[in-house]
Amino acid sequence: MTRILIVEDHALVREAMAQTLARLEPGVECVEAKGSEDALAKLEASADWDLAVIDLMLPDLNGFSLLGVLAKRFPDVPTIVVSALDDPASIRRAMKGGASGFVSKADSGDTLRAAVRCVLDGGVYAPDIATDAASKRSGAPVSERFGLTAGQTRVLELLAQGKTNREIADLLGLSEGTVKVHMSAIFRALNVSSRHGSRL
C-alpha cells in the first residue's frame, strides 16, 4: 500500500490529482487535505505516509512555510510541489525548502505520475529550467550503469568531486535532508555503506 497525502485547497484539483495518482500502481491510497493545518493533522494522526503532494498557494500556511514545517516534523515523508507558480525562482525556492520534486500545474498527468514514481524511488524530480545551470556546474556525466535517477547522478557527480553535503545542497538548490536521501539511494546502488567506501 502506497499512501499519498494531497494538500490542495481547490476540491476539483485535489480530486483530479487523486484520480491521476490512483493509476500509478495497484494499492495507491490518496488522502486529501484542504490546507496546511488539515495536512498536519492527518500526518500526525498516522505515521504510515509515503509522500506528500502540496500546492504553494494555500489559504492558511503557504506551501513554502509548510515545506519547512514538514522538513522538521516529518523528515521521513518526501514532498512534491504541484503549483501554478512555476517560475525558476519559485522552483528553486521550493527545492531548497526541502521538496524532492516540482511539477507545474500546466504539466500532464503522466508528468505528475513520473515525478511521483521518481521520488518514491528515492530520486529528485525538477524541471530542467531549474536544474540546467546546476548540471552544467557539476562536470561530466556519470555512467548510467548503476541505474541512478537524474537527481542521484547529479549528486554523485558532485560527491565524486569531493563536495560536502552542504556544498552539494547549495549547488543543486536542495536541502541537506534531500541530499542525504540521495546519498542513501546512491550507496545502495553502488553497494557501499558510506562515501568513504565508494572509492570516488
Buried (B, 14 or more C-beta within 10 A) or exposed (E): EBBBBBBBBEEEBBBBBBEBBBEBEEEBBBBBBBBBBBBBEBBEEEEEBBBBBBBBEBEBBBBBBBBBBBBEEBEEBBBBBBBEBBEBEBBBBBBBBBBBBBBBBEBEBEBBBBBBBBBBEBBBBBBEBBBEBBBEEBEEEBEEEBEBBBBBBBBBBBBBBEBEBEBBBBBBBBBBBBBBBBBEBBBEBBEBEEBEEBEB
